[in-house]
Amino acid sequence: MITPLIFLTVSAFSLPLLENSTYSQTDTQCTLTVKEQRLQDNIVLTMSTNRNNHYDIKVYHLNNLQAPSRGELTQHAMDNIESHQKFNYVVDHNLFKRVDDKTVIYTTTIANDVNNISPQQFAEAFKAHSYRTKLHIKGLNPLTFIASQRQANAFFRCAEQQITTLAKR
């Protein structure tokens, strides 16, 4: 009786914990994908950057926020300390993909501004707050994204390498 319990306990702790984020890299792009903490597969944040250090920040979700339209996204630190600045961004809501008659995926994208400042600022704030952030998008409940430190470190290392490679050219 004790043997199966010990085996089950040892097996449970030897399995790697399920990660809430994934990192991928190609020759031209680095991407970090983070699942929303509560809704998991229904809402996903992606951050990507290319060789030109052009960041692209998107939230994929199932809510039609009057797409296509413009809106606002507010980024907060997780610990809600008043000394942490919150950032407001202009976002574009768009239809991403119609999966079937009942399922439609939408994107909320941080709008590009002069010199790609807003998406890069978002990524830097995400990194500064230990790869964690709370987002408020008008029309959605507050969202929480927490990336695996290992995955996020790999993404930001890749982003820095993209900058270094570009500078050498």
C-alpha positions as CSV (number, residue, x, y, z in Angstrom):
1,M,0.0,0.0,0.0
2,I,2.8,2.4,0.9
3,T,4.8,1.6,-2.2
4,P,2.3,2.9,-4.8
5,L,1.9,6.1,-2.8
6,I,5.6,6.7,-2.7
7,F,5.9,6.0,-6.4
8,L,3.0,8.4,-7.2
9,T,4.6,11.2,-5.0
10,V,8.1,10.8,-6.5
11,S,6.6,10.7,-10.1
12,A,4.6,13.9,-9.5
13,F,7.6,15.8,-8.3
14,S,9.9,14.5,-11.1
15,L,7.6,15.7,-13.9
16,P,8.4,19.2,-15.1
17,L,5.8,21.8,-14.1
18,L,3.5,22.9,-16.9
19,E,4.7,26.2,-18.2
20,N,2.4,29.1,-18.9
21,S,4.6,30.4,-21.7
22,T,6.6,29.3,-24.7
23,Y,9.5,30.8,-26.6
24,S,10.3,30.3,-30.3
25,Q,13.0,31.7,-32.5
26,T,13.6,31.8,-36.3
27,D,16.4,33.3,-38.3
28,T,14.4,36.6,-38.4
29,Q,12.1,36.7,-35.3
30,C,11.9,36.0,-31.6
31,T,8.5,35.3,-30.0
32,L,7.3,34.8,-26.5
33,T,3.7,33.5,-26.0
34,V,2.1,33.7,-22.5
35,K,-1.3,32.2,-21.6
36,E,-3.6,34.3,-19.4
37,Q,-3.4,33.0,-15.9
38,R,-7.1,32.2,-15.4
39,L,-8.4,31.6,-18.9
40,Q,-5.4,29.7,-20.2
41,D,-6.1,28.8,-23.8
42,N,-8.8,31.4,-24.4
43,I,-6.6,34.5,-24.0
44,V,-2.9,34.6,-25.1
45,L,-0.3,37.4,-25.1
46,T,2.4,37.4,-27.8
47,M,5.5,39.5,-27.9
48,S,7.8,39.3,-30.9
49,T,10.7,41.3,-32.3
50,N,12.5,41.1,-35.6
51,R,16.0,41.9,-36.8
52,N,15.1,45.6,-37.0
53,N,14.2,45.6,-33.3
54,H,10.5,46.1,-34.3
55,Y,8.4,44.8,-31.5
56,D,4.8,43.5,-32.0
57,I,2.6,43.0,-29.0
58,K,-0.8,41.2,-29.5
59,V,-3.5,39.8,-27.2
60,Y,-5.5,37.0,-28.9
61,H,-9.0,36.5,-27.4
62,L,-12.6,35.4,-28.2
63,N,-14.3,38.8,-27.5
64,N,-15.5,41.1,-30.3
65,L,-14.6,44.5,-29.1
66,Q,-16.3,46.2,-32.0
67,A,-13.6,45.0,-34.4
68,P,-12.2,46.8,-36.3
69,S,-11.8,49.7,-33.9
70,R,-9.4,51.5,-31.7
71,G,-9.2,51.3,-27.9
72,E,-7.0,51.6,-24.9
73,L,-4.9,49.1,-22.9
74,T,-3.5,49.9,-19.5
75,Q,-0.5,47.9,-18.2
76,H,0.1,47.6,-14.5
77,A,2.7,45.9,-12.3
78,M,1.5,42.8,-10.5
79,D,2.3,44.0,-7.0
80,N,0.3,47.2,-7.3
81,I,2.9,49.3,-5.5
82,E,2.0,52.9,-6.2
83,S,5.6,53.7,-7.1
84,H,5.3,51.5,-10.2
85,Q,4.1,53.4,-13.1
86,K,1.2,52.3,-15.2
87,F,1.3,52.7,-18.9
88,N,-1.5,53.4,-21.3
89,Y,-1.4,52.3,-25.0
90,V,-3.6,52.9,-28.0
91,V,-4.6,49.5,-29.4
92,D,-6.3,48.2,-32.6
93,H,-9.0,45.6,-32.3
94,N,-9.3,43.3,-35.3
95,L,-10.7,40.0,-36.5
96,F,-7.9,37.5,-36.6
97,K,-9.6,34.3,-37.7
98,R,-13.0,32.7,-38.0
99,V,-12.5,29.1,-36.9
100,D,-16.1,27.9,-37.5
101,D,-19.6,29.3,-37.2
102,K,-19.4,29.8,-33.5
103,T,-15.7,30.4,-32.8
104,V,-14.0,33.7,-33.8
105,I,-10.5,34.8,-32.7
106,Y,-9.8,38.5,-32.3
107,T,-6.6,40.4,-31.7
108,T,-5.9,43.5,-29.7
109,T,-2.6,45.0,-31.0
110,I,-0.6,47.8,-29.4
111,A,-0.6,50.4,-32.2
112,N,2.7,51.3,-33.8
113,D,3.7,54.8,-33.1
114,V,6.8,56.9,-34.1
115,N,9.9,54.7,-33.8
116,N,7.9,51.7,-32.4
117,I,8.1,53.2,-28.9
118,S,4.9,51.8,-27.4
119,P,5.4,48.1,-28.1
120,Q,9.0,48.3,-27.0
121,Q,8.0,50.2,-23.8
122,F,5.5,47.4,-23.1
123,A,8.1,44.7,-23.4
124,E,10.6,46.7,-21.2
125,A,7.9,47.2,-18.5
126,F,7.1,43.4,-18.7
127,K,10.8,42.6,-18.2
128,A,11.2,45.1,-15.4
129,H,8.3,43.6,-13.5
130,S,9.8,40.1,-13.5
131,Y,8.0,38.9,-16.6
132,R,4.6,39.6,-15.0
133,T,1.9,42.1,-15.9
134,K,-1.8,43.0,-15.4
135,L,-3.7,44.4,-18.4
136,H,-6.9,46.2,-18.6
137,I,-8.6,46.4,-22.0
138,K,-11.9,48.2,-22.1
139,G,-14.6,45.6,-22.6
140,L,-12.6,42.7,-21.0
141,N,-12.1,41.7,-17.4
142,P,-8.6,42.4,-16.1
143,L,-6.0,40.0,-17.4
144,T,-2.9,38.6,-15.7
145,F,0.1,37.2,-17.6
146,I,3.0,35.5,-15.9
147,A,5.8,34.1,-18.1
148,S,8.2,31.4,-17.2
149,Q,11.5,33.1,-16.2
150,R,13.4,30.6,-18.4
151,Q,11.2,31.3,-21.5
152,A,11.2,35.1,-21.0
153,N,15.0,35.2,-20.5
154,A,15.4,33.3,-23.7
155,F,13.2,35.8,-25.5
156,F,15.0,38.9,-24.2
157,R,18.4,37.3,-25.0
158,C,17.2,36.7,-28.5
159,A,16.0,40.3,-28.8
160,E,19.3,41.6,-27.6
161,Q,21.1,39.4,-30.1
162,Q,18.9,40.7,-32.9
163,I,20.0,44.3,-31.9
164,T,23.7,43.2,-31.8
165,T,23.5,41.5,-35.1
166,L,21.9,44.5,-36.7
167,A,24.5,46.9,-35.2
168,K,27.4,44.8,-36.7
169,R,26.0,45.1,-40.2
